[in-house]
Amino acid sequence: MREQHEHNKKEEFLLLRIRAFQDRSAFTVLVKQHGPALLRFLHFKLPSREDAEDAYSTVCLQLWDYLTRTEVKHFTGLMFTVARSVVANFYMAREKAQVIPIERDGYELSIPSKDSVEDLQAKIDVSLLAQGLRELNDNEREMVILRHLEGYPVREIAHMLGTTSNTVSVTLNRALKKLKAKYERS
């Protein structure tokens, strides 16, 4: 608990430095600390690595812009809020874009595998997990990622998402039951 309090104070100090002095090094510290979680979140939400990396850059730019103008108490909450907005904008823009189909009939692509059996099994497990997460609704998926992949406590997830700890616990329980049922069928 004491470590969490010290962490929060350090984060508040860095946020103050960003807003008051446009301190890029303070922003860099926060991004280095929370960036991997953000990138994993975007990888689960977006269809390709390139899309996730583009979204990551956009989130960082929007965070910087917002943090230099507005007082913020909780960086991760803001980061995930901005990330959800960027993901939503990505899919809205994608819907509006015209798609030109490319003929693929008659072509076969074979890629030689240099992976070991263990590597292939790990890839299959990750693929099944990603598929299972895609079948959850956005709220469930986000909570599972934050709790079980990012390791955030239920109380902090509730704070980030603007809900109660009880709601987070119930939603996580339902989502995990859905994932378990999916794996039992596989």
N, C-alpha and C positions, 0 to 999 in steps of 0.2 A: 504494500500500500504506500509506504514511504517512497519507494522507487518511482511509483506512478505519479505521486505528487511532485517529486523533483523533475520528472520528465515533463509534466504539464507546465511547470514554472519555466523550464528551459525553452519549451516550445512557445510559451507566451512571450518570453523575452525576444526570441528570434522573430516572431510575428510583429512585435513592436519595432524592432530594428528595420524590418522590411517596410512597414508603413511610414515610419518617421524619417528614415534616412535612405530609402530605396536600396538597402544593403543586399547586393546580389550574393554575397558570400553566405549570409543568413538563409536566403532562399535556397541556395545550393545545398546547405546542410539539411534542410527539411526535405528537399527532393531526393537527396541520396538516401535519407532515412526511410521515406515512404514510397519512393519511386518503384521499387520492385513489386510492392503490393499493388500499386496502381497498374503497372504493366500486366501483371497476371490477371487482374480484373478485366482489363481491356481485351486480353487474349481470349478470355471466355465469352466476352460479349460480342466480339467482332469476328468476321469470317476468315480473315487472313492476318498473318504476322505484319505485313506491310500496313494494313488498315489500323492495326493496334498501335504500331509505332507512329503513324501519322496522328492518330487520336491522342497519343501520349504527348506529342509535341504541342498539339492544340490545347490540351488540358493545362500543360505547364505555362503556356503563354497567357491563357485566360486566368489562371491562378495568380500569376505575377501582376497582371493588370488589376485584378480585384484586390489583392492584398496591399498594393501600394496606395489604394484609394479608400479602403474600408477597414475598420477595426474588426478583427476576427479572433475568436477565443479558441477554436478547435480546428486545426489544420486538416486532419483526416476527414472530418465531416464535410468540410467545404470541398476537399479534393474529390471525394466520391460523388458529391452532388454535381460538381462540374463535369466529372467523367460521365455520369448518367446522362447529362444534357448533351454532351458531345456525341455519345452513342446514339441517342435519339435523333439528333440532327443528321448523323451519318445515314441512318436508315430512312429518314424522310427524304434526304437528297437522293439516295439510291432508288427510292420508289419513283421519284420524278424523272430520273435519268432514263433515256431510252436505251434498251438493250438490243444489240445486234447479234443474232444467233450465228454461230460458226459451225459449219458442217464438219463432223468428225468421222463420219461413216467411212469404213474402209481403212482406217488407220489404227494400228495397234502399237502401243508403247510398252516396252518391257524394260524394267530397271533391274539390273543385277543387285542382289542383296548381299551386303557385306556385314549385316547385323548378326550377332550371335542369337541363340535361342532365347536367352535371358533378355536381351535388348528387345527382341520382337515381342516377348510376353509383356514387358513393361509398356511398350507402345500400344499394345492391344488393351491393356488395363487402363491406360490414360485415355485411349479412344473411347472405351466403354463409359468411363467416368464423364468425359466431355459430352457424350451422347446423352447420358442420363441427366446431366445438368441442363442440357438444352430442352429437355422435356418438362422441367420444372417451370413454374411461372417466374417472372422476373424477380419478384420479391423473394421467393423461396431460394432461387439461384443465388441472388446477391447475399442473402444471409448465410447460406451454406459456404460460399466462398470466403466471406469475411470470418466466419467462425472456425471452419475446419481446414481451410487452406492458408488463411492469413493469421489465424490464431488469436483474433480479437476476442475479449471477454463479452459475454452476452450484454452486460450493462453498457459497454462502450458501443456495441453495435446498435443498441436501442437509441443511444444518444446521437450517433451518426445519422440514423434513419428517421429520427424524430418520432419514435414510438416507445412503448413500454418494454421493460425486460420480459414481462410475462408474454407479451405478443411475440417477441423474438423467440422465446423458448418454445412456445406452441408451434410457431411456423417452422422452426428447425426440426422439431419432432415429426411433424407431418411430412416435411421434405425428405427426411432420412428414411421414413417408412416407404415413401414412393421409390427412392433410390434402391432400397433393399429389395422391394418387390420386383423392380426392373432387373436386378442382378440375379435374382432367383429364377427368373424366366430365361435368362441368357444361358 
